[in-house]
Amino acid sequence: MKNVLILASGAMAKNFVQWVGTSRIDTNEYYITCTKEELENCNTSMDNINYMEIDPTSYMRIKNLMEDKRFTMIFIVMENRKEAEYAYKNVRMITTKSMVVFVSKWDDMRIDDDNLTVLNVNEVMAANLYEKLPNVPLIAKNIGLGQGEIMEILVPFGSSFAYRHIRSVSHRKWKVVAIYRKEKQILADSSTMIQPNDRLIVIGNPLVLEEVYKKVNRRQGVFPEPFGKNLYLLVNMQQPKEDILIQINEAIFLSNQLQKSKLYIRLIYSSNLALISEIRALQTNDIQVLVTFRDEKVLQDIDFDISQYEVGLLLLERGNFFKKQCKALIMDYKRPIYLFGEKSLYNIKQALILIGDDLEMESLSTSIFDFSESLGLKLTLCDYSPDGDFQENEKIVEHYESLSRLYNFKVDFKKKQVNPIRELLRHEEVLHVTPFVKEVKKFSIFKLFSTKSSAYIMSIKKHPQLLIPVDN
């Protein structure tokens, strides 16, 4: 849940608040200041909107409010210029880091603040009118081939592209060539970080750019989105009954934590009819049990299920994951995988990521923030380096710090000059999150001397693991 503070007064603020009241976004908690008269006229009764009779020009009242809550965004939408400026000064005396959107009707308004966006009402209206004119292209139709191979894309807040470096999003079929930020042009290179409200100038295959535009503007959903909606548990019925029931109960627990998701349980190599009946008794509107009686149909049924039931997360016992044919099929689907560990997820309070390749780290970041927040897990980013070279991972830390502010979700950072696998084994109750790449293999004693995540991931059997596919 993200807290948003709106310091409001006047007709424009009233319209803005009404728009907020009709929003279908239930993941924001709004705190809106208004006068007693405006408070009486507020007809919105949504649970996530809190009206407060507080004077925004009062430093002490705003300070008390902001000390009680951590606000991701602060909006100043006020009719009177002096009052708006006082409100802004109050906010900046309390915090210099919070993102502030300042709505201005005054063309001479100039404020030097990297964490401030000034929205000039006159400019916004003129820009919208201009876009309504005939023959004004949103893509560069009259440049190059004129087929839409040059496009301008605005990066909204909450985009999966925000706070990622250019090298982690570029592709051989398209490229970011420039960024417009705060009325300045930036000639982007691979190390440039994309920020919310940036306008990207991209060039590439027109059909590819259409998909890129959709990805940039797609809001991040609750995990397992954007991979799919539902959870899929594959149960090998040749296991001991106790192991089977533990896996099913853990899957039900995870499904309950990830709201709006259904759980599909596929029983394979099934011969114990009594146990099948016991498991089928667990069926509800949100839990469906599927059974494969013929061994030769296992892969066919898995293939059908993943496509038919909008599967976004697969839950697997390690033996199933490493069966050659099953693993090849799962790799092709590029879905996140939860591998059961010796420790159960019930008592785990911490998700842990070992820093690896920077492109992979950025690609999985939004998913792990979503997952950790849904399960109420503390998130820790660990830089365990045998040679103590921490400087090369500064951009990864910068990326996660930026997302921490955006998501209003705390991330702990740890640096140690240690062997990663030995240090990870010392942890007792953690969820180990890692990129899901083709190099993920079974453990070998020779991999103990490797520092690559993909080489040792399967050796840590005591921790449950979440494997998240990364962009190629």
C-alpha positions in Angstrom: 0.0 0.0 0.0 1.4 3.4 -1.0 0.6 6.5 1.0 -0.2 9.6 -1.0 -0.6 13.1 0.6 -2.7 15.7 -1.2 -2.6 19.3 0.0 -5.7 20.7 -1.6 -7.8 23.8 -1.8 -9.9 25.5 -4.5 -12.0 24.4 -7.5 -9.2 22.6 -9.3 -8.3 20.6 -6.2 -12.0 19.7 -5.8 -12.0 18.2 -9.3 -8.8 16.4 -8.7 -10.1 14.9 -5.4 -13.3 13.8 -7.2 -11.2 12.0 -9.8 -9.2 10.3 -7.0 -12.5 9.2 -5.4 -13.6 7.4 -8.6 -10.3 5.7 -9.0 -10.3 1.9 -9.2 -6.8 1.7 -7.9 -7.1 0.2 -4.4 -3.4 0.0 -3.7 -3.1 3.6 -2.7 -4.0 5.2 0.6 -4.9 8.9 0.2 -4.6 11.5 2.9 -6.3 14.8 1.7 -6.2 18.1 3.6 -9.2 20.4 3.2 -11.2 23.1 5.0 -14.2 22.4 7.1 -16.5 23.7 4.4 -14.8 21.5 1.7 -14.9 18.6 4.2 -18.7 18.8 4.4 -19.0 18.8 0.6 -16.9 15.7 0.1 -19.2 13.0 -1.1 -16.6 10.2 -1.5 -16.7 7.5 1.1 -14.0 5.1 -0.2 -12.1 3.2 2.5 -8.7 4.3 1.2 -9.4 8.0 1.3 -8.9 10.0 4.5 -10.0 13.6 4.7 -8.4 15.8 7.3 -9.2 19.4 8.4 -5.6 20.6 8.5 -4.2 23.9 7.3 -1.4 23.0 4.8 0.4 26.3 5.6 0.8 25.2 9.3 4.3 23.7 9.6 3.6 21.9 12.9 0.4 20.2 11.7 2.0 19.0 8.4 5.0 17.8 10.4 2.9 15.8 12.8 1.0 14.2 9.8 4.2 13.3 7.9 6.0 11.9 10.9 3.1 9.4 11.4 3.1 8.2 7.8 5.7 7.6 5.1 4.4 9.2 1.9 5.5 8.0 -1.6 4.1 11.1 -3.3 2.9 14.5 -2.2 0.6 16.7 -4.4 0.2 20.4 -3.8 -3.0 21.5 -5.6 -3.9 24.9 -4.2 -5.6 28.0 -5.5 -3.7 30.7 -3.7 -0.1 31.1 -4.8 1.3 32.2 -1.4 -0.4 29.4 0.4 0.9 26.9 -2.1 4.4 28.1 -1.7 4.2 28.0 2.1 2.9 24.4 1.9 5.8 23.5 -0.4 8.3 25.0 2.0 6.8 23.2 4.9 7.1 19.9 3.1 10.7 20.6 2.2 11.6 21.5 5.7 10.4 18.1 6.8 11.8 16.0 3.9 14.0 16.8 0.9 13.8 13.3 -0.7 10.0 12.8 -1.2 8.6 13.2 -4.7 6.4 16.4 -4.9 4.0 17.3 -7.7 3.3 21.1 -7.6 0.3 22.3 -9.7 1.0 25.9 -10.9 -1.1 28.5 -12.7 1.7 30.9 -12.6 4.1 31.1 -15.6 6.9 32.7 -13.6 7.0 29.8 -11.1 10.7 28.6 -10.9 11.8 26.1 -8.3 15.2 24.3 -8.3 14.4 20.9 -6.9 15.4 17.6 -8.5 12.5 15.8 -6.6 9.9 18.2 -7.7 7.6 18.2 -10.8 5.9 21.5 -11.5 2.7 21.0 -13.6 1.9 24.3 -15.3 -1.9 24.3 -15.9 -1.6 26.5 -18.9 1.1 24.4 -20.5 -0.8 21.2 -19.9 -3.9 22.6 -21.5 -2.0 23.9 -24.5 -0.3 20.5 -24.9 -3.6 18.7 -24.8 -5.1 21.0 -27.3 -2.1 20.6 -29.6 -2.5 16.8 -29.5 -6.1 17.1 -30.6 -5.1 19.0 -33.8 -5.5 17.0 -37.0 -2.3 15.6 -38.6 -0.2 15.8 -35.4 1.5 12.4 -35.2 2.3 10.6 -31.9 5.1 8.8 -33.8 7.6 10.3 -36.3 5.7 9.4 -39.4 7.5 12.0 -41.5 11.0 11.0 -40.5 13.1 8.1 -41.8 10.9 5.5 -43.5 7.8 7.1 -42.2 6.5 3.7 -40.9 6.6 4.5 -37.2 10.2 3.3 -36.5 10.8 6.4 -34.3 8.5 6.9 -31.3 8.3 9.0 -28.2 7.2 7.1 -25.0 6.3 8.7 -21.7 7.4 6.6 -18.7 4.6 6.7 -16.1 5.1 6.1 -12.4 4.8 2.4 -11.6 6.2 1.4 -15.0 8.4 -1.7 -15.1 10.9 0.5 -17.0 11.2 3.1 -14.2 14.6 3.1 -12.4 16.2 0.6 -14.8 19.3 1.2 -16.7 19.2 1.5 -20.5 21.3 -1.6 -21.0 18.8 -3.8 -19.1 15.9 -2.8 -21.3 17.4 -2.4 -24.8 17.1 -5.1 -27.4 18.7 -5.8 -30.8 15.4 -4.8 -32.5 15.0 -1.5 -30.8 17.0 1.1 -28.8 16.6 4.1 -26.6 18.6 6.9 -28.3 17.6 9.9 -26.2 15.7 10.9 -23.1 13.9 14.2 -22.4 13.8 15.0 -18.7 12.8 18.3 -17.2 12.9 20.1 -20.6 16.5 18.9 -21.1 17.8 16.4 -23.7 19.9 13.5 -22.5 21.8 11.4 -25.1 21.4 8.0 -23.4 24.1 5.4 -23.0 24.0 2.0 -21.5 24.5 3.3 -17.9 21.7 5.9 -18.0 18.9 5.2 -15.6 15.3 5.7 -16.8 13.2 7.7 -14.4 9.4 8.3 -14.1 8.1 11.1 -16.3 11.0 10.6 -18.7 10.1 10.9 -22.4 12.0 8.2 -24.3 13.0 8.6 -27.9 13.2 5.0 -29.2 14.0 3.7 -32.7 13.5 0.2 -34.1 11.2 -2.2 -35.8 7.7 -0.5 -35.9 5.9 -3.7 -34.8 8.3 -4.2 -31.9 7.9 -0.6 -30.8 4.2 -1.1 -30.5 4.8 -3.8 -28.0 7.5 -1.8 -26.2 5.0 1.1 -25.8 2.5 -1.4 -24.2 5.2 -2.7 -21.8 6.3 0.8 -20.7 2.8 1.9 -20.0 1.6 -1.3 -18.3 1.0 -1.0 -14.6 2.8 -3.5 -12.4 0.2 -5.9 -11.1 0.3 -8.0 -7.9 2.6 -11.0 -8.3 2.4 -13.4 -10.2 1.4 -10.8 -12.8 2.6 -10.1 -15.4 3.5 -13.8 -16.0 0.0 -15.0 -15.3 -2.8 -15.0 -12.7 -2.9 -18.4 -11.0 -0.7 -20.9 -9.1 0.0 -24.4 -10.3 1.2 -27.2 -8.0 2.7 -30.3 -9.6 2.5 -33.2 -7.2 4.4 -36.5 -7.8 2.1 -39.1 -6.1 5.1 -41.5 -5.8 6.4 -39.4 -2.9 5.6 -40.2 0.8 2.1 -39.1 1.8 3.6 -36.7 4.4 5.6 -34.8 1.8 2.6 -34.6 -0.5 0.4 -33.1 2.2 3.1 -30.6 3.3 3.5 -29.4 -0.3 -0.3 -29.0 -0.8 -0.7 -27.1 2.5 2.2 -24.8 1.7 0.7 -24.2 -1.8 -2.7 -23.3 -0.2 -1.0 -21.0 2.2 0.8 -19.2 -0.6 -2.3 -19.0 -2.7 -4.2 -17.3 0.2 -1.4 -14.8 0.5 -1.3 -13.9 -3.2 -4.9 -12.6 -3.4 -7.0 -12.9 -6.5 -5.1 -16.0 -7.5 -6.5 -19.5 -7.9 -4.6 -22.7 -7.2 -4.6 -25.7 -9.6 -3.1 -28.9 -8.2 -2.1 -31.5 -10.8 -1.5 -35.0 -9.5 0.8 -37.2 -11.6 1.9 -40.8 -11.5 -1.4 -41.4 -9.6 -2.2 -44.8 -8.2 -3.3 -44.2 -4.6 -7.0 -43.7 -5.0 -7.7 -43.2 -1.3 -5.1 -40.3 -1.2 -6.5 -38.8 -4.4 -10.0 -38.7 -2.8 -8.5 -37.1 0.3 -6.9 -34.4 -1.8 -10.0 -33.9 -3.9 -11.9 -33.1 -0.8 -9.9 -29.9 -0.5 -11.5 -28.5 -3.7 -13.2 -25.1 -3.4 -14.0 -22.3 -5.8 -10.3 -21.2 -5.6 -8.7 -24.7 -5.5 -9.1 -27.2 -8.3 -7.6 -30.7 -8.3 -6.6 -32.3 -11.6 -5.5 -36.0 -12.0 -3.3 -37.7 -14.6 -3.7 -41.5 -14.4 -1.7 -42.4 -17.5 2.1 -41.7 -17.2 2.5 -41.1 -20.9 0.1 -38.1 -20.7 2.0 -36.2 -17.9 3.8 -33.7 -20.2 0.8 -33.3 -22.4 -1.4 -32.4 -19.4 1.2 -30.0 -18.0 1.4 -28.3 -21.3 -2.4 -27.9 -21.5 -2.8 -26.7 -17.9 -0.2 -23.9 -18.1 -1.9 -22.5 -21.2 -5.5 -23.1 -20.2 -5.4 -21.8 -16.6 -3.3 -18.6 -17.0 -0.6 -20.0 -14.8 1.8 -17.4 -13.4 3.7 -19.4 -10.8 4.6 -23.0 -10.8 5.2 -24.8 -7.5 7.5 -27.8 -7.8 9.3 -30.4 -5.8 13.0 -30.5 -6.9 12.8 -34.0 -8.2 10.1 -33.0 -10.7 12.0 -29.9 -11.7 15.1 -31.8 -12.7 13.5 -34.4 -14.8 14.9 -33.7 -18.1 11.7 -33.5 -20.2 9.8 -31.7 -17.6 12.5 -29.1 -17.1 12.8 -28.4 -20.8 9.1 -27.8 -21.0 9.0 -25.5 -18.0 12.0 -23.5 -19.3 10.2 -22.8 -22.6 7.2 -21.3 -20.7 9.4 -18.7 -18.8 7.2 -18.7 -15.7 8.4 -18.1 -12.1 9.0 -21.3 -10.1 8.7 -21.9 -6.4 10.9 -24.8 -5.2 10.0 -26.4 -1.9 12.8 -26.4 0.7 13.4 -28.3 3.9 12.1 -25.1 5.7 8.5 -24.3 5.3 7.3 -20.9 4.0 4.9 -20.5 7.0 7.5 -19.2 9.4 9.7 -17.3 7.0 9.9 -13.5 7.4 12.7 -12.6 5.1 13.3 -12.8 1.3 17.0 -12.7 0.4 18.6 -11.9 -3.0 22.3 -12.5 -3.7 23.6 -9.8 -6.1 24.6 -11.2 -9.4 24.5 -10.0 -13.0 23.2 -6.4 -13.0 20.9 -7.0 -16.0 19.3 -10.0 -14.3 19.0 -8.1 -11.0 17.1 -5.2 -12.5 14.9 -7.5 -14.6 13.5 -9.5 -11.5 13.3 -6.5 -9.1 9.7 -5.4 -9.6 8.5 -9.0 -9.2 10.3 -9.6 -6.0 9.1 -6.2 -4.6 5.5 -7.3 -5.4 6.0 -10.8 -4.0 7.7 -9.6 -0.7 5.0 -7.0 -0.1 2.2 -9.5 -0.7 3.7 -12.0 1.8 4.8 -9.3 4.3 8.5 -10.4 3.9 11.5 -8.3 4.9 13.6 -7.9 1.7 17.4 -8.1 1.9 19.9 -7.5 -0.9 23.2 -9.3 -0.2 26.5 -8.5 -1.8 28.6 -11.5 -0.7 31.9 -11.2 -2.5 34.9 -13.4 -1.9 37.3 -10.8 -3.1 35.5 -7.8 -1.5 35.0 -5.9 -4.7 31.7 -4.2 -3.9 32.1 -1.2 -6.2 31.0 -3.0 -9.3 27.6 -3.5 -7.9 26.8 0.1 -7.0 24.3 0.5 -9.9 22.3 -2.5 -8.7 22.1 -1.0 -5.2 21.1 2.3 -6.8 18.3 0.6 -8.7 16.9 -1.1 -5.6 17.2 2.0 -3.5 15.1 3.9 -6.1 12.5 1.2 -6.2 12.4 1.2 -2.4 11.3 4.8 -2.5 8.9 4.2 -5.3 7.2 1.2 -3.6 7.5 2.7 -0.1 9.0 -0.6 0.9 12.2 -0.9 2.9 15.1 -2.9 1.6 18.1 -3.9 3.7 21.6 -4.0 2.1 24.4 -6.3 3.4 28.0 -6.4 2.2 30.4 -9.1 3.3 33.7 -10.5 2.0 32.6 -14.1 2.2 31.9 -17.2 0.1 28.3 -16.7 -1.0 27.2 -20.3 -0.7 28.7 -20.8 2.8 27.1 -17.6 4.0 23.8 -18.5 2.6 23.9 -21.9 4.3 24.3 -20.0 7.7 20.8 -18.5 7.3 18.0 -20.5 8.8 14.6 -19.2 7.8 14.8 -17.2 4.5 13.2 -17.4 1.1 16.1 -17.4 -1.5 15.1 -15.4 -4.6 17.2 -15.8 -7.8 17.1 -15.2 -11.5 15.7 -18.2 -13.5 18.2 -18.8 -16.3 19.1 -21.7 -18.5 22.4 -22.3 -16.5 20.4 -23.4 -13.5 21.6 -27.0 -12.9 21.8 -29.6 -10.3 24.5 -29.2 -7.6 27.9 -30.6 -8.0 30.7 -30.5 -5.4 32.9 -28.7 -8.0 30.5 -25.8 -7.9 31.5 -24.9 -4.4 34.4 -23.0 -5.8 32.2 -21.0 -8.2 30.8 -17.5 -7.3 28.1 -17.6 -10.1 24.6 -17.8 -8.8 23.5 -20.2 -11.4 26.2 -22.7 -10.4 25.3 -23.1 -6.7 21.6 -22.3 -6.5 20.5 -25.9 -6.4 22.8 -26.7 -3.5 20.8 -24.8 -1.0 18.1 -27.3 -0.4 17.1 -26.2 3.1 15.6 -22.9 1.8 12.6 -22.6 -0.4 13.6 -20.8 -3.6 11.8 -18.4 -5.9 13.1 -18.5 -9.5 12.0 -15.5 -11.5 12.6 -15.5 -15.3 14.6 -12.5 -16.5 14.5 -10.6 -19.8 16.8 -11.9 -22.5 
